[in-house]
Amino acid sequence: MAGGSHRGPVAHGRQTRTIRLMQILFVLIAVGLGVYAFATFGSPEGDPIGGRHDPGNAQPIVLVVLAAGSLAAAGALGGRAGVRIPTPARLEELVGRAEKAAVERAEQIAAEPRSDEQIG
């Protein structure tokens, strides 16, 4: 999973292709689960493959819930703005904001009146 991470951030196009591939896989999994749930629900034996057990009504419901979760994961991967690579300028901006927040917090703590109980 971390292969090549020592060489720096991955190119934007490669990240986008990887995310699209994962979205396609999630959608295919959702479609497969939905088809199996529909076939299981419509089968008189309860199993379209030819099994001898009756799975009841919970199996199609669970399969539909899992399919919905897979579609939600595919949608969540899409995001609003896509992939944003942290450029050096962006990293400098984030570091500057963090430093500013730390200085403000330290000044606020230093400006608070201290009682004798806190000192000793």
VEXVO-190307 format. One record per atom (N, C-alpha, C, CB): residue number from 0; atom name; x, y, z. Coordinates in steps of 0.2 Angstrom, whole numbers. Glycine has a CB too. Layout:
BEGIN
{pos = NUM; site = CA; east = X; north = Y; up = Z}
...
***
This chain:
BEGIN
{pos = 0; site = N; east = 4; north = -6; up = 0}
{pos = 0; site = CA; east = 0; north = 0; up = 0}
{pos = 0; site = C; east = 4; north = 6; up = 0}
{pos = 0; site = CB; east = -5; north = 0; up = 6}
{pos = 1; site = N; east = 10; north = 6; up = 3}
{pos = 1; site = CA; east = 14; north = 12; up = 3}
{pos = 1; site = C; east = 20; north = 12; up = -2}
{pos = 1; site = CB; east = 17; north = 13; up = 10}
{pos = 2; site = N; east = 19; north = 7; up = -7}
{pos = 2; site = CA; east = 24; north = 7; up = -12}
{pos = 2; site = C; east = 25; north = 13; up = -16}
{pos = 2; site = CB; east = 22; north = 1; up = -17}
{pos = 3; site = N; east = 31; north = 16; up = -16}
{pos = 3; site = CA; east = 32; north = 22; up = -20}
{pos = 3; site = C; east = 31; north = 29; up = -16}
{pos = 3; site = CB; east = 28; north = 22; up = -26}
{pos = 4; site = N; east = 28; north = 28; up = -10}
{pos = 4; site = CA; east = 27; north = 34; up = -6}
{pos = 4; site = C; east = 33; north = 38; up = -4}
{pos = 4; site = CB; east = 23; north = 33; up = 0}
{pos = 5; site = N; east = 39; north = 35; up = -4}
{pos = 5; site = CA; east = 45; north = 38; up = -2}
{pos = 5; site = C; east = 47; north = 43; up = -8}
{pos = 5; site = CB; east = 50; north = 33; up = -1}
{pos = 6; site = N; east = 44; north = 42; up = -14}
{pos = 6; site = CA; east = 46; north = 47; up = -19}
{pos = 6; site = C; east = 42; north = 53; up = -20}
{pos = 6; site = CB; east = 45; north = 43; up = -26}
{pos = 7; site = N; east = 37; north = 54; up = -15}
{pos = 7; site = CA; east = 33; north = 60; up = -15}
{pos = 7; site = C; east = 26; north = 59; up = -17}
{pos = 7; site = CB; east = 36; north = 65; up = -19}
{pos = 8; site = N; east = 22; north = 64; up = -18}
{pos = 8; site = CA; east = 15; north = 63; up = -19}
{pos = 8; site = C; east = 14; north = 60; up = -26}
{pos = 8; site = CB; east = 11; north = 70; up = -18}
{pos = 9; site = N; east = 9; north = 56; up = -27}
{pos = 9; site = CA; east = 7; north = 53; up = -33}
{pos = 9; site = C; east = 4; north = 58; up = -38}
{pos = 9; site = CB; east = 2; north = 47; up = -32}
{pos = 10; site = N; east = 5; north = 58; up = -44}
{pos = 10; site = CA; east = 2; north = 63; up = -49}
{pos = 10; site = C; east = -6; north = 63; up = -48}
{pos = 10; site = CB; east = 4; north = 61; up = -56}
{pos = 11; site = N; east = -8; north = 69; up = -50}
{pos = 11; site = CA; east = -15; north = 70; up = -49}
{pos = 11; site = C; east = -19; north = 65; up = -54}
{pos = 11; site = CB; east = -17; north = 77; up = -51}
{pos = 12; site = N; east = -17; north = 64; up = -60}
{pos = 12; site = CA; east = -21; north = 60; up = -65}
{pos = 12; site = C; east = -21; north = 52; up = -62}
{pos = 12; site = CB; east = -17; north = 60; up = -71}
{pos = 13; site = N; east = -16; north = 50; up = -59}
{pos = 13; site = CA; east = -15; north = 43; up = -56}
{pos = 13; site = C; east = -20; north = 43; up = -50}
{pos = 13; site = CB; east = -8; north = 42; up = -54}
{pos = 14; site = N; east = -20; north = 48; up = -46}
{pos = 14; site = CA; east = -25; north = 48; up = -40}
{pos = 14; site = C; east = -32; north = 47; up = -43}
{pos = 14; site = CB; east = -24; north = 54; up = -36}
{pos = 15; site = N; east = -34; north = 51; up = -48}
{pos = 15; site = CA; east = -40; north = 52; up = -50}
{pos = 15; site = C; east = -42; north = 45; up = -53}
{pos = 15; site = CB; east = -41; north = 57; up = -55}
{pos = 16; site = N; east = -38; north = 42; up = -57}
{pos = 16; site = CA; east = -39; north = 35; up = -60}
{pos = 16; site = C; east = -40; north = 30; up = -55}
{pos = 16; site = CB; east = -34; north = 33; up = -65}
{pos = 17; site = N; east = -36; north = 30; up = -50}
{pos = 17; site = CA; east = -37; north = 25; up = -44}
{pos = 17; site = C; east = -44; north = 26; up = -41}
{pos = 17; site = CB; east = -31; north = 26; up = -39}
{pos = 18; site = N; east = -46; north = 32; up = -39}
{pos = 18; site = CA; east = -52; north = 34; up = -36}
{pos = 18; site = C; east = -58; north = 32; up = -41}
{pos = 18; site = CB; east = -53; north = 41; up = -34}
{pos = 19; site = N; east = -58; north = 33; up = -47}
{pos = 19; site = CA; east = -63; north = 31; up = -52}
{pos = 19; site = C; east = -63; north = 23; up = -52}
{pos = 19; site = CB; east = -61; north = 34; up = -59}
{pos = 20; site = N; east = -58; north = 20; up = -52}
{pos = 20; site = CA; east = -58; north = 12; up = -52}
{pos = 20; site = C; east = -61; north = 10; up = -46}
{pos = 20; site = CB; east = -50; north = 10; up = -52}
{pos = 21; site = N; east = -60; north = 13; up = -40}
{pos = 21; site = CA; east = -63; north = 11; up = -34}
{pos = 21; site = C; east = -70; north = 12; up = -34}
{pos = 21; site = CB; east = -60; north = 14; up = -28}
{pos = 22; site = N; east = -72; north = 18; up = -37}
{pos = 22; site = CA; east = -79; north = 19; up = -37}
{pos = 22; site = C; east = -83; north = 14; up = -42}
{pos = 22; site = CB; east = -80; north = 26; up = -40}
{pos = 23; site = N; east = -80; north = 12; up = -47}
{pos = 23; site = CA; east = -83; north = 7; up = -52}
{pos = 23; site = C; east = -83; north = 1; up = -48}
{pos = 23; site = CB; east = -78; north = 7; up = -58}
{pos = 24; site = N; east = -78; north = -1; up = -45}
{pos = 24; site = CA; east = -79; north = -8; up = -41}
{pos = 24; site = C; east = -84; north = -8; up = -36}
{pos = 24; site = CB; east = -72; north = -9; up = -37}
{pos = 25; site = N; east = -85; north = -2; up = -32}
{pos = 25; site = CA; east = -90; north = -1; up = -27}
{pos = 25; site = C; east = -97; north = -2; up = -31}
{pos = 25; site = CB; east = -90; north = 5; up = -23}
{pos = 26; site = N; east = -98; north = 1; up = -36}
{pos = 26; site = CA; east = -104; north = 1; up = -40}
{pos = 26; site = C; east = -106; north = -6; up = -42}
{pos = 26; site = CB; east = -104; north = 6; up = -46}
{pos = 27; site = N; east = -101; north = -10; up = -45}
{pos = 27; site = CA; east = -102; north = -16; up = -47}
{pos = 27; site = C; east = -103; north = -21; up = -42}
{pos = 27; site = CB; east = -95; north = -19; up = -51}
{pos = 28; site = N; east = -100; north = -20; up = -36}
{pos = 28; site = CA; east = -102; north = -24; up = -30}
{pos = 28; site = C; east = -109; north = -23; up = -28}
{pos = 28; site = CB; east = -97; north = -22; up = -24}
{pos = 29; site = N; east = -111; north = -16; up = -28}
{pos = 29; site = CA; east = -118; north = -15; up = -26}
{pos = 29; site = C; east = -123; north = -18; up = -31}
{pos = 29; site = CB; east = -119; north = -7; up = -26}
{pos = 30; site = N; east = -122; north = -18; up = -38}
{pos = 30; site = CA; east = -126; north = -21; up = -43}
{pos = 30; site = C; east = -126; north = -28; up = -42}
{pos = 30; site = CB; east = -124; north = -19; up = -50}
{pos = 31; site = N; east = -121; north = -31; up = -40}
{pos = 31; site = CA; east = -121; north = -39; up = -39}
{pos = 31; site = C; east = -125; north = -40; up = -33}
{pos = 31; site = CB; east = -114; north = -41; up = -38}
{pos = 32; site = N; east = -124; north = -37; up = -28}
{pos = 32; site = CA; east = -128; north = -38; up = -22}
{pos = 32; site = C; east = -135; north = -37; up = -23}
{pos = 32; site = CB; east = -126; north = -34; up = -16}
{pos = 33; site = N; east = -137; north = -32; up = -27}
{pos = 33; site = CA; east = -144; north = -30; up = -28}
{pos = 33; site = C; east = -147; north = -36; up = -32}
{pos = 33; site = CB; east = -145; north = -24; up = -32}
{pos = 34; site = N; east = -144; north = -38; up = -37}
{pos = 34; site = CA; east = -146; north = -43; up = -42}
{pos = 34; site = C; east = -147; north = -50; up = -38}
{pos = 34; site = CB; east = -142; north = -45; up = -48}
{pos = 35; site = N; east = -142; north = -51; up = -33}
{pos = 35; site = CA; east = -143; north = -57; up = -29}
{pos = 35; site = C; east = -149; north = -57; up = -24}
{pos = 35; site = CB; east = -136; north = -59; up = -25}
{pos = 36; site = N; east = -150; north = -51; up = -21}
{pos = 36; site = CA; east = -155; north = -50; up = -17}
{pos = 36; site = C; east = -162; north = -50; up = -20}
{pos = 36; site = CB; east = -155; north = -43; up = -13}
{pos = 37; site = N; east = -162; north = -48; up = -26}
{pos = 37; site = CA; east = -169; north = -48; up = -30}
{pos = 37; site = C; east = -170; north = -56; up = -32}
{pos = 37; site = CB; east = -168; north = -44; up = -37}
{pos = 38; site = N; east = -165; north = -59; up = -34}
{pos = 38; site = CA; east = -166; north = -66; up = -36}
{pos = 38; site = C; east = -167; north = -70; up = -30}
{pos = 38; site = CB; east = -159; north = -69; up = -39}
{pos = 39; site = N; east = -164; north = -69; up = -24}
{pos = 39; site = CA; east = -166; north = -73; up = -18}
{pos = 39; site = C; east = -173; north = -71; up = -16}
{pos = 39; site = CB; east = -161; north = -71; up = -13}
{pos = 40; site = N; east = -175; north = -65; up = -16}
{pos = 40; site = CA; east = -182; north = -63; up = -14}
{pos = 40; site = C; east = -187; north = -66; up = -19}
{pos = 40; site = CB; east = -183; north = -56; up = -14}
{pos = 41; site = N; east = -186; north = -67; up = -25}
{pos = 41; site = CA; east = -191; north = -69; up = -30}
{pos = 41; site = C; east = -191; north = -77; up = -31}
{pos = 41; site = CB; east = -190; north = -66; up = -36}
{pos = 42; site = N; east = -186; north = -80; up = -28}
{pos = 42; site = CA; east = -185; north = -87; up = -29}
{pos = 42; site = C; east = -190; north = -91; up = -24}
{pos = 42; site = CB; east = -178; north = -90; up = -28}
{pos = 43; site = N; east = -194; north = -96; up = -26}
{pos = 43; site = CA; east = -198; north = -100; up = -21}
{pos = 43; site = C; east = -194; north = -103; up = -16}
{pos = 43; site = CB; east = -202; north = -104; up = -25}
{pos = 44; site = N; east = -188; north = -106; up = -18}
{pos = 44; site = CA; east = -184; north = -109; up = -12}
{pos = 44; site = C; east = -180; north = -104; up = -8}
{pos = 44; site = CB; east = -180; north = -114; up = -16}
{pos = 45; site = N; east = -180; north = -98; up = -10}
{pos = 45; site = CA; east = -176; north = -93; up = -7}
{pos = 45; site = C; east = -169; north = -93; up = -9}
{pos = 45; site = CB; east = -176; north = -95; up = 0}
{pos = 46; site = N; east = -166; north = -97; up = -13}
{pos = 46; site = CA; east = -159; north = -97; up = -15}
{pos = 46; site = C; east = -159; north = -99; up = -23}
{pos = 46; site = CB; east = -155; north = -103; up = -11}
{pos = 47; site = N; east = -157; north = -94; up = -27}
{pos = 47; site = CA; east = -157; north = -94; up = -34}
{pos = 47; site = C; east = -152; north = -100; up = -37}
{pos = 47; site = CB; east = -156; north = -88; up = -37}
{pos = 48; site = N; east = -147; north = -101; up = -32}
{pos = 48; site = CA; east = -142; north = -106; up = -35}
{pos = 48; site = C; east = -144; north = -113; up = -34}
{pos = 48; site = CB; east = -135; north = -105; up = -30}
{pos = 49; site = N; east = -150; north = -114; up = -31}
{pos = 49; site = CA; east = -152; north = -121; up = -30}
{pos = 49; site = C; east = -151; north = -124; up = -23}
{pos = 49; site = CB; east = -149; north = -125; up = -35}
{pos = 50; site = N; east = -150; north = -120; up = -18}
{pos = 50; site = CA; east = -149; north = -123; up = -12}
{pos = 50; site = C; east = -155; north = -126; up = -9}
{pos = 50; site = CB; east = -146; north = -118; up = -7}
{pos = 51; site = N; east = -155; north = -129; up = -3}
{pos = 51; site = CA; east = -161; north = -132; up = 0}
{pos = 51; site = C; east = -163; north = -129; up = 6}
{pos = 51; site = CB; east = -159; north = -140; up = 1}
{pos = 52; site = N; east = -161; north = -123; up = 7}
{pos = 52; site = CA; east = -163; north = -120; up = 14}
{pos = 52; site = C; east = -167; north = -113; up = 12}
{pos = 52; site = CB; east = -156; north = -118; up = 18}
{pos = 53; site = N; east = -171; north = -111; up = 17}
{pos = 53; site = CA; east = -175; north = -105; up = 16}
{pos = 53; site = C; east = -171; north = -100; up = 20}
{pos = 53; site = CB; east = -182; north = -106; up = 18}
{pos = 54; site = N; east = -168; north = -95; up = 17}
{pos = 54; site = CA; east = -165; north = -89; up = 20}
{pos = 54; site = C; east = -169; north = -85; up = 24}
{pos = 54; site = CB; east = -160; north = -86; up = 16}
{pos = 55; site = N; east = -176; north = -85; up = 23}
{pos = 55; site = CA; east = -180; north = -80; up = 26}
{pos = 55; site = C; east = -180; north = -73; up = 23}
{pos = 55; site = CB; east = -178; north = -79; up = 33}
{pos = 56; site = N; east = -183; north = -68; up = 26}
{pos = 56; site = CA; east = -184; north = -62; up = 23}
{pos = 56; site = C; east = -178; north = -57; up = 25}
{pos = 56; site = CB; east = -190; north = -58; up = 25}
{pos = 57; site = N; east = -174; north = -59; up = 30}
{pos = 57; site = CA; east = -168; north = -55; up = 32}
{pos = 57; site = C; east = -162; north = -55; up = 27}
{pos = 57; site = CB; east = -165; north = -58; up = 39}
{pos = 58; site = N; east = -161; north = -60; up = 23}
{pos = 58; site = CA; east = -156; north = -60; up = 18}
{pos = 58; site = C; east = -157; north = -55; up = 13}
{pos = 58; site = CB; east = -155; north = -67; up = 15}
{pos = 59; site = N; east = -162; north = -55; up = 9}
{pos = 59; site = CA; east = -163; north = -49; up = 4}
{pos = 59; site = C; east = -162; north = -42; up = 7}
{pos = 59; site = CB; east = -169; north = -50; up = 1}
{pos = 60; site = N; east = -165; north = -41; up = 13}
{pos = 60; site = CA; east = -164; north = -35; up = 17}
{pos = 60; site = C; east = -157; north = -33; up = 18}
{pos = 60; site = CB; east = -168; north = -35; up = 23}
{pos = 61; site = N; east = -153; north = -38; up = 21}
{pos = 61; site = CA; east = -146; north = -37; up = 22}
{pos = 61; site = C; east = -142; north = -35; up = 16}
{pos = 61; site = CB; east = -143; north = -43; up = 26}
{pos = 62; site = N; east = -144; north = -39; up = 11}
{pos = 62; site = CA; east = -140; north = -38; up = 4}
{pos = 62; site = C; east = -142; north = -31; up = 1}
{pos = 62; site = CB; east = -142; north = -43; up = -1}
{pos = 63; site = N; east = -148; north = -29; up = 2}
{pos = 63; site = CA; east = -150; north = -22; up = 0}
{pos = 63; site = C; east = -146; north = -17; up = 4}
{pos = 63; site = CB; east = -157; north = -21; up = 0}
{pos = 64; site = N; east = -146; north = -18; up = 10}
{pos = 64; site = CA; east = -142; north = -13; up = 15}
{pos = 64; site = C; east = -135; north = -13; up = 13}
{pos = 64; site = CB; east = -143; north = -15; up = 22}
{pos = 65; site = N; east = -132; north = -19; up = 12}
{pos = 65; site = CA; east = -125; north = -19; up = 10}
{pos = 65; site = C; east = -124; north = -15; up = 3}
{pos = 65; site = CB; east = -122; north = -26; up = 9}
{pos = 66; site = N; east = -128; north = -16; up = -2}
{pos = 66; site = CA; east = -128; north = -13; up = -8}
{pos = 66; site = C; east = -128; north = -6; up = -8}
{pos = 66; site = CB; east = -133; north = -16; up = -13}
{pos = 67; site = N; east = -133; north = -3; up = -3}
{pos = 67; site = CA; east = -133; north = 4; up = -2}
{pos = 67; site = C; east = -127; north = 7; up = 1}
{pos = 67; site = CB; east = -139; north = 5; up = 2}
{pos = 68; site = N; east = -124; north = 3; up = 6}
{pos = 68; site = CA; east = -118; north = 5; up = 9}
{pos = 68; site = C; east = -112; north = 6; up = 4}
{pos = 68; site = CB; east = -116; north = 0; up = 14}
{pos = 69; site = N; east = -112; north = 1; up = -1}
{pos = 69; site = CA; east = -107; north = 1; up = -6}
{pos = 69; site = C; east = -108; north = 7; up = -11}
{pos = 69; site = CB; east = -107; north = -5; up = -10}
{pos = 70; site = N; east = -114; north = 9; up = -13}
{pos = 70; site = CA; east = -116; north = 14; up = -17}
{pos = 70; site = C; east = -114; north = 21; up = -13}
{pos = 70; site = CB; east = -123; north = 15; up = -19}
{pos = 71; site = N; east = -115; north = 21; up = -6}
{pos = 71; site = CA; east = -113; north = 27; up = -2}
{pos = 71; site = C; east = -106; north = 28; up = -2}
{pos = 71; site = CB; east = -116; north = 26; up = 5}
{pos = 72; site = N; east = -102; north = 22; up = -2}
{pos = 72; site = CA; east = -95; north = 23; up = -2}
{pos = 72; site = C; east = -92; north = 25; up = -8}
{pos = 72; site = CB; east = -92; north = 16; up = 0}
{pos = 73; site = N; east = -95; north = 23; up = -14}
{pos = 73; site = CA; east = -93; north = 26; up = -20}
{pos = 73; site = C; east = -95; north = 33; up = -21}
{pos = 73; site = CB; east = -97; north = 22; up = -26}
{pos = 74; site = N; east = -100; north = 35; up = -18}
{pos = 74; site = CA; east = -102; north = 42; up = -18}
{pos = 74; site = C; east = -97; north = 46; up = -14}
{pos = 74; site = CB; east = -109; north = 43; up = -16}
{pos = 75; site = N; east = -95; north = 44; up = -8}
{pos = 75; site = CA; east = -91; north = 47; up = -4}
{pos = 75; site = C; east = -84; north = 48; up = -7}
{pos = 75; site = CB; east = -91; north = 44; up = 3}
{pos = 76; site = N; east = -82; north = 43; up = -11}
{pos = 76; site = CA; east = -75; north = 44; up = -14}
{pos = 76; site = C; east = -75; north = 49; up = -19}
{pos = 76; site = CB; east = -73; north = 37; up = -17}
{pos = 77; site = N; east = -81; north = 51; up = -22}
{pos = 77; site = CA; east = -81; north = 56; up = -27}
{pos = 77; site = C; east = -79; north = 63; up = -24}
{pos = 77; site = CB; east = -88; north = 57; up = -30}
{pos = 78; site = N; east = -82; north = 65; up = -18}
{pos = 78; site = CA; east = -81; north = 71; up = -15}
{pos = 78; site = C; east = -83; north = 77; up = -19}
{pos = 78; site = CB; east = -73; north = 72; up = -14}
{pos = 79; site = N; east = -82; north = 83; up = -17}
{pos = 79; site = CA; east = -85; north = 89; up = -20}
{pos = 79; site = C; east = -80; north = 91; up = -25}
{pos = 79; site = CB; east = -86; north = 94; up = -15}
{pos = 80; site = N; east = -73; north = 92; up = -23}
{pos = 80; site = CA; east = -68; north = 95; up = -28}
{pos = 80; site = C; east = -63; north = 90; up = -31}
{pos = 80; site = CB; east = -65; north = 100; up = -24}
{pos = 81; site = N; east = -64; north = 84; up = -29}
{pos = 81; site = CA; east = -59; north = 79; up = -32}
{pos = 81; site = C; east = -53; north = 79; up = -27}
{pos = 81; site = CB; east = -58; north = 80; up = -39}
{pos = 82; site = N; east = -48; north = 77; up = -31}
{pos = 82; site = CA; east = -42; north = 76; up = -27}
{pos = 82; site = C; east = -38; north = 82; up = -27}
{pos = 82; site = CB; east = -37; north = 70; up = -30}
{pos = 83; site = N; east = -35; north = 84; up = -21}
{pos = 83; site = CA; east = -31; north = 90; up = -20}
{pos = 83; site = C; east = -24; north = 89; up = -18}
{pos = 83; site = CB; east = -35; north = 95; up = -16}
{pos = 84; site = N; east = -20; north = 89; up = -22}
{pos = 84; site = CA; east = -13; north = 88; up = -21}
{pos = 84; site = C; east = -10; north = 93; up = -16}
{pos = 84; site = CB; east = -8; north = 86; up = -27}
{pos = 85; site = N; east = -7; north = 92; up = -11}
{pos = 85; site = CA; east = -4; north = 97; up = -6}
{pos = 85; site = C; east = 3; north = 99; up = -10}
{pos = 85; site = CB; east = -2; north = 94; up = 1}
{pos = 86; site = N; east = 2; north = 105; up = -13}
{pos = 86; site = CA; east = 8; north = 108; up = -16}
{pos = 86; site = C; east = 12; north = 112; up = -10}
{pos = 86; site = CB; east = 6; north = 113; up = -21}
{pos = 87; site = N; east = 19; north = 113; up = -12}
{pos = 87; site = CA; east = 23; north = 117; up = -7}
{pos = 87; site = C; east = 20; north = 123; up = -4}
{pos = 87; site = CB; east = 30; north = 118; up = -10}
{pos = 88; site = N; east = 16; north = 127; up = -9}
{pos = 88; site = CA; east = 13; north = 133; up = -7}
{pos = 88; site = C; east = 7; north = 132; up = -2}
{pos = 88; site = CB; east = 11; north = 137; up = -13}
{pos = 89; site = N; east = 4; north = 127; up = -4}
{pos = 89; site = CA; east = -2; north = 125; up = 1}
{pos = 89; site = C; east = 0; north = 123; up = 8}
{pos = 89; site = CB; east = -6; north = 119; up = -3}
{pos = 90; site = N; east = 6; north = 119; up = 8}
{pos = 90; site = CA; east = 9; north = 116; up = 14}
{pos = 90; site = C; east = 11; north = 122; up = 18}
{pos = 90; site = CB; east = 14; north = 112; up = 13}
{pos = 91; site = N; east = 14; north = 127; up = 15}
{pos = 91; site = CA; east = 16; north = 133; up = 18}
{pos = 91; site = C; east = 11; north = 137; up = 21}
{pos = 91; site = CB; east = 20; north = 138; up = 14}
{pos = 92; site = N; east = 5; north = 137; up = 18}
{pos = 92; site = CA; east = -1; north = 141; up = 20}
{pos = 92; site = C; east = -4; north = 137; up = 26}
{pos = 92; site = CB; east = -6; north = 141; up = 15}
{pos = 93; site = N; east = -4; north = 131; up = 26}
{pos = 93; site = CA; east = -6; north = 127; up = 32}
{pos = 93; site = C; east = -2; north = 127; up = 38}
{pos = 93; site = CB; east = -7; north = 119; up = 30}
{pos = 94; site = N; east = 5; north = 127; up = 37}
{pos = 94; site = CA; east = 9; north = 128; up = 42}
{pos = 94; site = C; east = 9; north = 135; up = 45}
{pos = 94; site = CB; east = 17; north = 127; up = 40}
{pos = 95; site = N; east = 8; north = 140; up = 41}
{pos = 95; site = CA; east = 7; north = 147; up = 43}
{pos = 95; site = C; east = 1; north = 148; up = 48}
{pos = 95; site = CB; east = 7; north = 152; up = 38}
{pos = 96; site = N; east = -5; north = 145; up = 45}
{pos = 96; site = CA; east = -11; north = 145; up = 49}
{pos = 96; site = C; east = -10; north = 141; up = 56}
{pos = 96; site = CB; east = -17; north = 142; up = 45}
{pos = 97; site = N; east = -7; north = 136; up = 56}
{pos = 97; site = CA; east = -6; north = 132; up = 62}
{pos = 97; site = C; east = -1; north = 136; up = 67}
{pos = 97; site = CB; east = -3; north = 125; up = 61}
{pos = 98; site = N; east = 4; north = 139; up = 65}
{pos = 98; site = CA; east = 8; north = 143; up = 69}
{pos = 98; site = C; east = 4; north = 149; up = 72}
{pos = 98; site = CB; east = 14; north = 146; up = 65}
{pos = 99; site = N; east = 0; north = 152; up = 68}
{pos = 99; site = CA; east = -4; north = 158; up = 70}
{pos = 99; site = C; east = -9; north = 156; up = 75}
{pos = 99; site = CB; east = -8; north = 161; up = 64}
{pos = 100; site = N; east = -12; north = 150; up = 74}
{pos = 100; site = CA; east = -17; north = 148; up = 79}
{pos = 100; site = C; east = -13; north = 146; up = 86}
{pos = 100; site = CB; east = -20; north = 142; up = 77}
{pos = 101; site = N; east = -7; north = 143; up = 86}
{pos = 101; site = CA; east = -3; north = 142; up = 92}
{pos = 101; site = C; east = -1; north = 148; up = 95}
{pos = 101; site = CB; east = 3; north = 137; up = 90}
{pos = 102; site = N; east = 1; north = 153; up = 92}
{pos = 102; site = CA; east = 3; north = 159; up = 95}
{pos = 102; site = C; east = -3; north = 163; up = 98}
{pos = 102; site = CB; east = 6; north = 164; up = 90}
{pos = 103; site = N; east = -8; north = 163; up = 95}
{pos = 103; site = CA; east = -14; north = 166; up = 98}
{pos = 103; site = C; east = -17; north = 162; up = 104}
{pos = 103; site = CB; east = -20; north = 166; up = 93}
{pos = 104; site = N; east = -16; north = 156; up = 104}
{pos = 104; site = CA; east = -18; north = 152; up = 110}
{pos = 104; site = C; east = -13; north = 153; up = 116}
{pos = 104; site = CB; east = -18; north = 144; up = 108}
{pos = 105; site = N; east = -7; north = 154; up = 114}
{pos = 105; site = CA; east = -2; north = 155; up = 119}
{pos = 105; site = C; east = -3; north = 162; up = 122}
{pos = 105; site = CB; east = 5; north = 154; up = 117}
{pos = 106; site = N; east = -4; north = 167; up = 118}
{pos = 106; site = CA; east = -6; north = 174; up = 120}
{pos = 106; site = C; east = -12; north = 174; up = 125}
{pos = 106; site = CB; east = -6; north = 179; up = 114}
{pos = 107; site = N; east = -17; north = 170; up = 123}
{pos = 107; site = CA; east = -23; north = 170; up = 127}
{pos = 107; site = C; east = -22; north = 167; up = 134}
{pos = 107; site = CB; east = -29; north = 166; up = 123}
{pos = 108; site = N; east = -18; north = 162; up = 134}
{pos = 108; site = CA; east = -17; north = 159; up = 140}
{pos = 108; site = C; east = -12; north = 163; up = 145}
{pos = 108; site = CB; east = -13; north = 152; up = 139}
{pos = 109; site = N; east = -8; north = 167; up = 141}
{pos = 109; site = CA; east = -3; north = 171; up = 145}
{pos = 109; site = C; east = -7; north = 177; up = 148}
{pos = 109; site = CB; east = 3; north = 174; up = 141}
{pos = 110; site = N; east = -12; north = 179; up = 144}
{pos = 110; site = CA; east = -16; north = 185; up = 146}
{pos = 110; site = C; east = -21; north = 184; up = 152}
{pos = 110; site = CB; east = -20; north = 188; up = 140}
{pos = 111; site = N; east = -23; north = 177; up = 153}
{pos = 111; site = CA; east = -28; north = 176; up = 158}
{pos = 111; site = C; east = -25; north = 177; up = 165}
{pos = 111; site = CB; east = -30; north = 168; up = 158}
{pos = 112; site = N; east = -29; north = 180; up = 170}
{pos = 112; site = CA; east = -26; north = 181; up = 176}
{pos = 112; site = C; east = -25; north = 175; up = 180}
{pos = 112; site = CB; east = -31; north = 186; up = 180}
{pos = 113; site = N; east = -19; north = 174; up = 183}
{pos = 113; site = CA; east = -18; north = 168; up = 187}
{pos = 113; site = C; east = -19; north = 169; up = 194}
{pos = 113; site = CB; east = -11; north = 166; up = 185}
{pos = 114; site = N; east = -22; north = 165; up = 198}
{pos = 114; site = CA; east = -23; north = 165; up = 205}
{pos = 114; site = C; east = -17; north = 162; up = 208}
{pos = 114; site = CB; east = -29; north = 162; up = 207}
{pos = 115; site = N; east = -16; north = 163; up = 215}
{pos = 115; site = CA; east = -11; north = 160; up = 219}
{pos = 115; site = C; east = -11; north = 152; up = 219}
{pos = 115; site = CB; east = -11; north = 162; up = 226}
{pos = 116; site = N; east = -17; north = 149; up = 218}
{pos = 116; site = CA; east = -18; north = 142; up = 218}
{pos = 116; site = C; east = -15; north = 139; up = 212}
{pos = 116; site = CB; east = -26; north = 140; up = 218}
{pos = 117; site = N; east = -15; north = 142; up = 206}
{pos = 117; site = CA; east = -12; north = 140; up = 200}
{pos = 117; site = C; east = -5; north = 140; up = 201}
{pos = 117; site = CB; east = -15; north = 143; up = 194}
{pos = 118; site = N; east = -2; north = 145; up = 204}
{pos = 118; site = CA; east = 5; north = 146; up = 204}
{pos = 118; site = C; east = 9; north = 141; up = 208}
{pos = 118; site = CB; east = 7; north = 153; up = 206}
{pos = 119; site = N; east = 6; north = 140; up = 214}
{pos = 119; site = CA; east = 9; north = 136; up = 219}
{pos = 119; site = C; east = 6; north = 129; up = 219}
{pos = 119; site = CB; east = 9; north = 139; up = 226}
***
